[in-house]
Amino acid sequence: MANSSKPGAGYDVPPEMREFAERSVEQARKAIDGFMGAARKTVDTLDSTGLTVQTGTKDLATKTFSYAEQNISAAFDLAQRLVRAKDPQEALQLQAEYVREQFAAMQTQMKEFGSAAQSAMGQASGRQGGTGGQGSGSKK
């Protein structure tokens, strides 16, 4: 029962296993980076061929990619830190820190995304409203 009083007793992970986990995280990060790069190239190709939609929509897509990259990067950073954790208590502390940071980041991202979406909708309705002619004199 001496092990039960020592925090993290029995948590020893063989170095080979840690190395394997670190390589796996790095390979997954590279795969996601490749995917995001390909997605960005697709958007750029659509833009250069004239198939892009309104500017506001493009801005929303750009923000979405940026947020996704930030969130994915944070998740991979967490995975790397968890692989290196010395005991379960440190792993739980890392997870709690990640959740706090991601919650704050998501709040900021949603505010920015909401503002960009409102702007895009305003641009779209402004373009559509210009063809109708009704009610144009009531706003200044």
C-alpha positions in Angstrom: 0.0 0.0 0.0 3.0 2.3 -0.1 2.3 3.2 -3.7 -1.2 4.5 -2.9 0.2 7.4 -0.8 2.5 8.5 -3.6 0.7 10.7 -6.2 1.2 9.3 -9.7 2.5 6.0 -8.5 2.3 3.5 -11.4 2.1 6.2 -14.0 5.5 5.5 -15.4 5.2 5.3 -19.2 8.0 3.6 -21.0 10.2 6.0 -23.0 9.4 4.1 -26.2 5.7 4.7 -25.7 6.2 8.4 -25.1 8.3 8.7 -28.3 5.6 6.8 -30.2 2.9 9.1 -28.9 5.0 12.2 -29.7 5.6 11.0 -33.2 1.9 10.2 -33.7 0.9 13.7 -32.6 3.5 15.3 -34.9 2.3 13.2 -37.8 -1.3 14.1 -37.2 -0.3 17.8 -36.9 1.5 17.6 -40.3 -1.5 15.8 -41.9 -3.9 18.5 -40.6 -1.5 21.3 -41.8 -1.5 19.7 -45.2 -5.2 19.5 -45.3 -5.6 23.1 -44.2 -3.1 24.2 -46.9 -5.0 22.3 -49.6 -8.3 23.9 -48.4 -6.7 27.4 -48.5 -5.4 26.7 -52.0 -8.9 25.7 -53.1 -10.4 28.9 -51.8 -7.6 30.9 -53.5 -8.2 29.1 -56.8 -11.9 29.9 -56.6 -11.0 33.5 -55.9 -8.6 33.8 -58.8 -11.0 32.1 -61.3 -13.7 34.6 -60.5 -16.0 32.1 -58.8 -15.7 33.7 -55.4 -18.9 35.1 -53.9 -19.3 38.4 -52.1 -16.4 39.9 -50.2 -18.1 39.4 -46.9 -18.5 35.7 -47.5 -14.8 35.5 -48.4 -13.9 37.3 -45.2 -16.1 34.8 -43.2 -14.3 31.9 -44.9 -10.9 33.4 -44.1 -11.9 33.9 -40.4 -13.2 30.4 -40.2 -9.9 28.9 -41.5 -8.0 31.1 -39.1 -10.1 30.0 -36.1 -9.9 26.4 -37.1 -6.1 26.6 -37.4 -5.8 28.3 -34.0 -8.0 25.7 -32.3 -6.3 22.7 -34.0 -2.9 24.1 -33.1 -4.0 24.5 -29.4 -5.3 20.9 -29.4 -2.0 19.6 -30.8 -0.1 21.6 -28.3 -2.2 20.1 -25.5 -1.6 16.6 -26.9 2.2 17.1 -26.9 2.1 18.4 -23.3 -0.1 15.5 -22.2 2.3 13.0 -23.7 5.1 14.6 -21.6 3.0 14.8 -18.4 4.8 13.2 -15.4 1.7 12.1 -13.6 -2.1 12.1 -13.8 -2.3 15.3 -11.6 -0.2 17.2 -14.1 -2.3 15.8 -17.0 -5.5 17.0 -15.3 -3.9 20.4 -14.6 -2.9 20.7 -18.3 -6.4 19.7 -19.4 -8.1 22.2 -17.1 -5.7 25.0 -18.4 -6.5 24.1 -22.0 -10.3 24.2 -21.3 -10.0 27.6 -19.7 -7.9 29.0 -22.6 -10.1 27.5 -25.3 -13.3 28.8 -23.6 -11.8 32.3 -23.7 -10.6 31.9 -27.2 -14.0 30.6 -28.4 -15.8 33.6 -26.8 -13.5 36.0 -28.6 -13.8 34.0 -31.9 -17.6 34.0 -31.7 -17.8 37.7 -31.0 -15.5 38.4 -34.0 -17.3 35.9 -36.2 -20.7 37.4 -35.2 -19.5 40.9 -36.1 -18.2 39.7 -39.5 -21.4 37.8 -40.2 -23.5 40.9 -39.4 -21.3 43.0 -41.7 -21.6 40.4 -44.5 -25.3 40.3 -44.1 -25.5 44.1 -44.1 -23.5 44.2 -47.3 -25.7 41.6 -48.9 -29.0 43.3 -47.9 -27.6 46.6 -49.0 -27.0 45.2 -52.5 -30.4 43.6 -52.6 -32.1 46.7 -51.1 -30.7 48.9 -53.8 -32.8 47.2 -56.5 -36.2 47.5 -54.7 -36.5 51.3 -54.2 -39.1 51.0 -51.3 -38.3 52.5 -47.9 -35.1 54.0 -49.1 -36.1 57.5 -48.0 -36.9 56.5 -44.3 -33.3 55.9 -43.3 -30.5 58.5 -42.9 
